[in-house]
């Protein structure tokens, strides 16, 4: 697993630095790779519990952020109540 501090910093629209994740994947690909329900991953993104980046029509999940959340013990049953 890459170092989670390995992120790129770019100037944002307002001039403040914006940190962009280096490990990202589409929601459907993330659900398949992590063997999680797609609805669970989408819900985490909707509730802003994981960072996302919009790229065209795709919403990309920050995989480092998802790893952190899963290590903390988030489960599909907890989120989809």
Phi, psi and omega in degrees: 000132179293159177299128183289349176272359179279082180229157181259141180246125180234154175288134178277180181299328181267007178093343178284151180291141178241129179267127178249139180288153179259340178247105180227157177206156176295157182301314181296319179293322178296315180299317180293313183296323183265002181055048179241153174297138180300324179299322179297313181295318179297321180294319177301319179291317180298322180276002180058036175274341172233149180286143177228159176230133178268125179228099185064234179272357183262145173251118185257137181267136173284110185291328177296320179293319178295318177302315179300315182296318179292324176297327180285350173106017177294136180231155178302324181295325181291321187275325188267020178297000000 
